Amino acid sequence: MPEKLTPFDAGDYLQTQEDICFFINEALATQDSAYIAHALQVVAKTSDMTELARKSGIEAEILEKTFAGDMELTLATTVGILGALGLRLSATVQNN
């Protein structure tokens, strides 16, 4: 008998700002822009999109198109979303 699987939504486990920060930092560490965009989408889905648009200064339509994959995630959008979430983008030295 096949095993029944249930959908997994990481957003269900993002309870605090620290959880969100850790989740986004892990996505940023991959340096994979598609994965980073997906992580931002997961976090955004846990928020009120209208409020996120207001706080980020980015039109809700732009956010929706970006998360739908119809628009490229830009640095300005990334910084705006992070700022609306109370986070900021920073750099660290990469150890090889």
Z-matrix of the N, CA and C atoms (Angstrom, degrees):
N
C 1 1.446
C 2 1.528 1 108.60
N 3 1.351 2 117.33 1 129.81
C 4 1.461 3 119.81 2 -179.40
C 5 1.527 4 111.58 3 -64.97
N 6 1.311 5 114.02 4 143.86
C 7 1.453 6 120.35 5 178.54
C 8 1.534 7 109.37 6 -75.56
N 9 1.315 8 117.22 7 133.47
C 10 1.461 9 121.17 8 179.25
C 11 1.530 10 108.84 9 -84.69
N 12 1.318 11 114.79 10 124.44
C 13 1.457 12 120.76 11 179.82
C 14 1.525 13 109.46 12 -105.70
N 15 1.290 14 115.80 13 146.18
C 16 1.457 15 120.62 14 176.83
C 17 1.522 16 108.50 15 -110.61
N 18 1.326 17 117.03 16 148.08
C 19 1.468 18 119.21 17 179.69
C 20 1.526 19 111.39 18 -62.43
N 21 1.319 20 115.14 19 144.67
C 22 1.460 21 120.90 20 177.75
C 23 1.518 22 108.17 21 -108.12
N 24 1.310 23 117.13 22 130.05
C 25 1.458 24 122.33 23 176.27
C 26 1.523 25 107.71 24 -126.35
N 27 1.333 26 115.73 25 108.35
C 28 1.468 27 120.15 26 -179.11
C 29 1.520 28 111.66 27 -58.15
N 30 1.329 29 116.96 28 -27.96
C 31 1.450 30 120.90 29 179.48
C 32 1.517 31 113.35 30 -59.18
N 33 1.330 32 116.67 31 -26.11
C 34 1.468 33 120.68 32 178.42
C 35 1.528 34 112.00 33 -64.71
N 36 1.328 35 116.71 34 -19.44
C 37 1.464 36 121.09 35 -175.46
C 38 1.530 37 112.72 36 -105.68
N 39 1.317 38 116.97 37 2.70
C 40 1.457 39 121.13 38 180.00
C 41 1.519 40 108.52 39 -94.01
N 42 1.307 41 115.53 40 84.24
C 43 1.464 42 122.10 41 -172.97
C 44 1.522 43 113.60 42 -92.34
N 45 1.311 44 117.73 43 -28.63
C 46 1.469 45 120.98 44 -175.54
C 47 1.527 46 109.43 45 -127.03
N 48 1.324 47 115.40 46 166.31
C 49 1.454 48 119.92 47 176.37
C 50 1.534 49 110.44 48 -62.98
N 51 1.325 50 116.86 49 -32.10
C 52 1.474 51 120.35 50 177.48
C 53 1.531 52 110.17 51 -66.06
N 54 1.340 53 117.29 52 -40.06
C 55 1.468 54 120.82 53 176.56
C 56 1.523 55 110.49 54 -59.90
N 57 1.334 56 115.71 55 -45.68
C 58 1.462 57 120.93 56 -179.38
C 59 1.527 58 110.08 57 -63.84
N 60 1.314 59 116.94 58 -43.49
C 61 1.465 60 121.61 59 179.27
C 62 1.530 61 110.90 60 -59.65
N 63 1.320 62 116.50 61 -46.71
C 64 1.464 63 120.66 62 179.44
C 65 1.530 64 110.14 63 -61.45
N 66 1.327 65 116.54 64 -45.65
C 67 1.465 66 122.23 65 -178.61
C 68 1.530 67 110.74 66 -60.20
N 69 1.335 68 116.92 67 -46.77
C 70 1.464 69 120.76 68 -179.76
C 71 1.524 70 110.80 69 -67.66
N 72 1.326 71 118.14 70 -40.30
C 73 1.468 72 120.34 71 177.97
C 74 1.521 73 111.82 72 -61.43
N 75 1.310 74 116.70 73 -39.27
C 76 1.471 75 119.64 74 177.78
C 77 1.524 76 110.61 75 -64.83
N 78 1.338 77 116.63 76 -38.75
C 79 1.467 78 120.06 77 177.21
C 80 1.530 79 110.49 78 -65.96
N 81 1.326 80 117.11 79 -44.61
C 82 1.461 81 120.42 80 178.57
C 83 1.524 82 111.94 81 -60.82
N 84 1.309 83 117.04 82 -35.52
C 85 1.465 84 121.53 83 -179.29
C 86 1.528 85 112.25 84 -63.40
N 87 1.324 86 117.12 85 -23.92
C 88 1.471 87 119.62 86 179.21
C 89 1.519 88 111.99 87 -72.20
N 90 1.333 89 117.17 88 -22.39
C 91 1.461 90 123.71 89 -176.26
C 92 1.530 91 111.82 90 58.53
N 93 1.318 92 116.38 91 23.58
C 94 1.460 93 123.16 92 179.02
C 95 1.532 94 108.01 93 -104.70
N 96 1.327 95 116.19 94 108.27
C 97 1.468 96 119.60 95 -173.65
C 98 1.526 97 112.86 96 -60.54
N 99 1.318 98 118.12 97 -35.32
C 100 1.469 99 120.52 98 178.97
C 101 1.527 100 110.25 99 -66.94
N 102 1.317 101 116.62 100 -40.34
C 103 1.469 102 120.02 101 179.41
C 104 1.528 103 110.95 102 -68.86
N 105 1.333 104 116.62 103 -38.69
C 106 1.458 105 120.98 104 178.01
C 107 1.531 106 109.44 105 -62.94
N 108 1.331 107 116.60 106 -44.00
C 109 1.466 108 120.79 107 178.27
C 110 1.526 109 110.32 108 -60.94
N 111 1.332 110 116.06 109 -41.73
C 112 1.470 111 120.10 110 178.72
C 113 1.529 112 110.62 111 -63.68
N 114 1.317 113 117.12 112 -42.74
C 115 1.468 114 120.55 113 179.75
C 116 1.525 115 110.54 114 -62.59
N 117 1.331 116 117.04 115 -41.66
C 118 1.459 117 120.09 116 177.38
C 119 1.528 118 110.70 117 -63.78
N 120 1.320 119 116.00 118 -36.42
C 121 1.465 120 120.36 119 177.66
C 122 1.525 121 110.74 120 -65.63
N 123 1.324 122 117.13 121 -42.60
C 124 1.468 123 121.18 122 178.45
C 125 1.525 124 109.70 123 -58.88
N 126 1.324 125 116.09 124 -44.98
C 127 1.467 126 120.37 125 -179.88
C 128 1.526 127 110.27 126 -67.27
N 129 1.326 128 116.34 127 -43.18
C 130 1.467 129 119.94 128 -178.74
C 131 1.525 130 111.37 129 -61.21
N 132 1.331 131 117.05 130 -35.98
C 133 1.468 132 120.03 131 179.83
C 134 1.522 133 111.94 132 -65.31
N 135 1.320 134 117.53 133 -19.41
C 136 1.464 135 120.30 134 177.86
C 137 1.529 136 110.70 135 -85.67
N 138 1.331 137 115.94 136 -5.39
C 139 1.464 138 122.05 137 -177.56
C 140 1.524 139 109.78 138 -111.97
N 141 1.308 140 115.54 139 164.92
C 142 1.458 141 122.24 140 171.77
C 143 1.528 142 106.83 141 -76.38
N 144 1.341 143 117.74 142 116.06
C 145 1.462 144 121.60 143 -174.59
C 146 1.535 145 111.95 144 -61.48
N 147 1.321 146 117.44 145 -35.91
C 148 1.469 147 120.34 146 178.38
C 149 1.522 148 110.39 147 -64.78
N 150 1.314 149 115.90 148 -42.73
C 151 1.467 150 120.88 149 178.68
C 152 1.533 151 110.47 150 -67.34
N 153 1.326 152 116.58 151 -40.30
C 154 1.466 153 120.89 152 178.02
C 155 1.529 154 110.11 153 -61.49
N 156 1.331 155 116.65 154 -42.26
C 157 1.463 156 120.77 155 178.26
C 158 1.527 157 110.52 156 -63.28
N 159 1.322 158 116.25 157 -43.93
C 160 1.463 159 120.21 158 -179.41
C 161 1.523 160 111.36 159 -62.60
N 162 1.333 161 115.94 160 -48.64
C 163 1.467 162 120.15 161 -177.78
C 164 1.529 163 112.77 162 -67.82
N 165 1.332 164 116.97 163 -33.09
C 166 1.464 165 120.33 164 -177.07
C 167 1.520 166 112.49 165 -84.83
N 168 1.348 167 116.30 166 -18.47
C 169 1.455 168 119.26 167 -176.11
C 170 1.515 169 112.85 168 76.89
N 171 1.329 170 116.32 169 15.05
C 172 1.463 171 122.10 170 -179.30
C 173 1.528 172 107.56 171 -110.57
N 174 1.321 173 116.19 172 133.01
C 175 1.456 174 120.06 173 -179.56
C 176 1.528 175 110.29 174 -58.27
N 177 1.326 176 116.26 175 140.94
C 178 1.464 177 121.64 176 179.84
C 179 1.525 178 110.96 177 -56.97
N 180 1.322 179 117.08 178 -37.05
C 181 1.469 180 121.37 179 179.66
C 182 1.531 181 111.19 180 -62.49
N 183 1.324 182 116.16 181 -38.91
C 184 1.475 183 120.91 182 178.11
C 185 1.526 184 109.60 183 -65.72
N 186 1.335 185 116.66 184 -44.22
C 187 1.468 186 119.96 185 178.20
C 188 1.529 187 110.41 186 -60.57
N 189 1.328 188 116.54 187 -45.90
C 190 1.464 189 120.26 188 -179.05
C 191 1.517 190 111.44 189 -61.70
N 192 1.336 191 117.46 190 -44.33
C 193 1.466 192 121.08 191 179.23
C 194 1.530 193 111.03 192 -64.66
N 195 1.323 194 115.97 193 -39.33
C 196 1.463 195 119.78 194 179.09
C 197 1.521 196 110.52 195 -63.60
N 198 1.333 197 116.74 196 -47.32
C 199 1.457 198 120.09 197 -178.10
C 200 1.520 199 112.84 198 -71.03
N 201 1.328 200 116.76 199 -23.01
C 202 1.465 201 120.58 200 177.26
C 203 1.530 202 111.14 201 -81.88
N 204 1.332 203 116.47 202 -8.36
C 205 1.460 204 120.24 203 -179.37
C 206 1.517 205 112.83 204 86.50
N 207 1.335 206 117.10 205 8.16
C 208 1.463 207 121.20 206 -179.70
C 209 1.521 208 112.32 207 -84.84
N 210 1.325 209 116.47 208 -14.29
C 211 1.461 210 121.72 209 177.22
C 212 1.523 211 108.40 210 -133.59
N 213 1.316 212 115.01 211 148.75
C 214 1.461 213 121.65 212 176.90
C 215 1.531 214 109.49 213 -71.86
N 216 1.314 215 116.70 214 138.33
C 217 1.462 216 120.96 215 174.99
C 218 1.524 217 107.88 216 -73.33
N 219 1.324 218 116.05 217 120.65
C 220 1.464 219 120.03 218 -178.99
C 221 1.525 220 109.39 219 -99.18
N 222 1.312 221 114.93 220 165.34
C 223 1.458 222 119.65 221 176.52
C 224 1.523 223 109.89 222 -63.48
N 225 1.326 224 117.33 223 -39.16
C 226 1.466 225 120.69 224 179.58
C 227 1.533 226 110.90 225 -62.19
N 228 1.325 227 116.73 226 -41.17
C 229 1.463 228 120.30 227 178.57
C 230 1.523 229 110.11 228 -66.98
N 231 1.323 230 116.57 229 -43.20
C 232 1.465 231 121.00 230 179.52
C 233 1.524 232 110.89 231 -59.72
N 234 1.321 233 116.28 232 -48.79
C 235 1.467 234 120.80 233 -179.48
C 236 1.522 235 110.26 234 -63.90
N 237 1.326 236 117.45 235 -39.77
C 238 1.458 237 121.08 236 178.73
C 239 1.515 238 112.65 237 -63.28
N 240 1.325 239 116.48 238 -43.87
C 241 1.470 240 120.86 239 179.14
C 242 1.519 241 110.19 240 -65.19
N 243 1.328 242 116.26 241 -46.20
C 244 1.463 243 119.58 242 179.87
C 245 1.526 244 110.75 243 -60.42
N 246 1.330 245 116.83 244 -42.89
C 247 1.460 246 120.37 245 178.60
C 248 1.520 247 111.77 246 -61.99
N 249 1.325 248 116.73 247 -40.48
C 250 1.466 249 121.02 248 178.52
C 251 1.521 250 111.46 249 -64.39
N 252 1.326 251 116.00 250 -27.40
C 253 1.468 252 121.34 251 179.24
C 254 1.530 253 111.86 252 -88.22
N 255 1.335 254 116.27 253 -0.03
C 256 1.456 255 119.92 254 -179.12
C 257 1.521 256 112.60 255 80.72
N 258 1.327 257 116.29 256 21.93
C 259 1.463 258 121.73 257 179.87
C 260 1.524 259 109.15 258 -117.82
N 261 1.327 260 116.40 259 167.52
C 262 1.452 261 120.41 260 174.54
C 263 1.516 262 109.35 261 -138.74
N 264 1.307 263 115.39 262 155.34
C 265 1.456 264 122.56 263 178.57
C 266 1.517 265 108.03 264 -87.04
N 267 1.323 266 117.33 265 135.34
C 268 1.458 267 120.30 266 176.86
C 269 1.517 268 109.08 267 -141.57
N 270 1.307 269 115.83 268 167.82
C 271 1.464 270 121.58 269 -178.98
C 272 1.524 271 109.61 270 -116.58
N 273 1.317 272 115.54 271 151.08
C 274 1.450 273 121.95 272 174.06
C 275 1.517 274 108.77 273 -131.50
N 276 1.296 275 116.81 274 158.99
C 277 1.456 276 121.42 275 176.96
C 278 1.514 277 108.63 276 -72.50
N 279 1.324 278 115.63 277 132.09
C 280 1.455 279 120.50 278 -179.84
C 281 1.526 280 108.42 279 -89.79
N 282 1.301 281 117.40 280 121.23
C 283 1.448 282 122.17 281 177.23
C 284 1.521 283 108.72 282 -90.69
N 285 1.315 284 115.99 283 124.53
C 286 1.476 285 119.47 284 179.86
C 287 1.479 286 111.78 285 -95.10
